[in-house]
């Protein structure tokens, strides 16, 4: 009975995604018409090194961003610190922790992220070289996540975000909700993942309301190879952003003895994103704890490239 509930939930979500295909025939992609674009910048070096196709895999602490349904597979307390070197000297920092509570079923997570940049020169039409004054701009969010198994194969999870955005003397606050599912098919480690991201409020900077960039994703992960110390995980993902055209993400992760990792991927139908690559190291610090380091490089076309580094600890 419980497995049927999982299958029904997955089927309903797949059906709900069908109208997205029809909406792709709209005359324009709505680029630049939605606010808080920092919500779409993936924070994890591991995930982005695999082309950002992480919805179905999401099995580390960064699941609080990629798919909270994956938090149920973390049986210890896990912490990750992520840093993204974005173009134009913009930085994105993400910190997250996943844990369990005594006598409370399921997994919990907390997360915080901040987009920051150096102070900018104030310029006007009459003083294009600057007025001598500077202003600050940046975004931040704080999230609370929860996930639980509903059957031995099906899990669901969600995150509630409080979001703050500031530009010079103006600031706005809003909220957003993420909701994800993972269904473990049981054949060759196949997993089906689905995610609705940044669903929620609006912001108003200048008496005109702007929506958040909601993202719908469905992905598949397959344990393509496993022999001795060697394993290969392949992932694929389809996404439909509310402010752009439909996209595809492809990637893979090779593991040697769960110690050294090589990753690669490609972002299809993106304006700038293209090839991606990365590597990772995992070291057992004690019998019950480990330390991990990950790095990724992503091609950004005219914007050149971006780099991410991650540090994780599990105990």
Steps between C-alpha positions, in 0.01 A plus 500: 500500500776743596690430176182573304475837671853581383422396141178703497680810630771467233240449227302805606808718494597374155152585374525846656815562298330439164357854465856635512571359157208691355609821667831477310314630190467846656632777268787598732694350788434778757872545558571788739140532619540310831688613809747342746698313236756392761251229602590314179877489560582145610737510799660153503836420337403133486163558334617767254799286402242248375330761283248595769304176451460422871125486566481120494833440678501768777651286776725743689431807713454721192168317453348792692541690170485232227226273636412480872348154448858367484576604860348174630810312381727700733508301822767713672531872559635650178631853443608664174654839424483609135657797319432609142731741314244661268598738214534877562656440844173371641513235774237250610542325834282211617508322835278206589461229762283187502422310819247280678323565829440240774147358505407703188477312168663630186795728428533873564714760328593864536666715234616855435631665185626845412576671171747783553715743303732793562345846549399651165545855373186712488458634144241731343423619148682826570787339692571172317846472659350506850362737758766420758256286696469121514214258563468137605296221343445139600258217572467242774269220607448268795331161466348229718464156340329174593482161326358158578470151350141408420595152374836324475534641146318832510598815689381858493636821643458874500675824590358833611723800422502852640658730239647850535622715212664841526594764244644829630243635750220275377438150636227238464408179680304200378475123534527194276423129525680201344345155476666182375445127454735207443384153394756218513403264220708206626674406172869586448471767764257701288343801670235739375504848652264794465518851636303826508734781603447861611123491503348782698490871557572811297723802547433865432790740450326782313122456524511215246474147634746240374469123537766257613674277241311176568671189362350157424744207467482126441811282494624143480815351660642158408784301657650421158805304619611337824796265529737479793629844595368660180151642447329736257180695561326660200235769530263686270251774566229701326404842637246768420571846649214748515718767336679308224480207259512134596846358568686172542790417734721193458785372712688221671715424803780242510607378845812311598466324834267780623816708540569673168230634266504630142196679359384642170184631342335729250225763519278485189295798367640748753580857396860476623556183704673219312752236601571420866765299681628442851661269751464409865682336791350324801711407803390296803607698807373243751295181480180705504596830334641621169621818331441584133625762256348570157585733212314579177553705185210607278525665159303825472552608137552877472520515879796258476473261796408451863665299776354342813659343805328299774606368837290235674511325835290207618497354850 
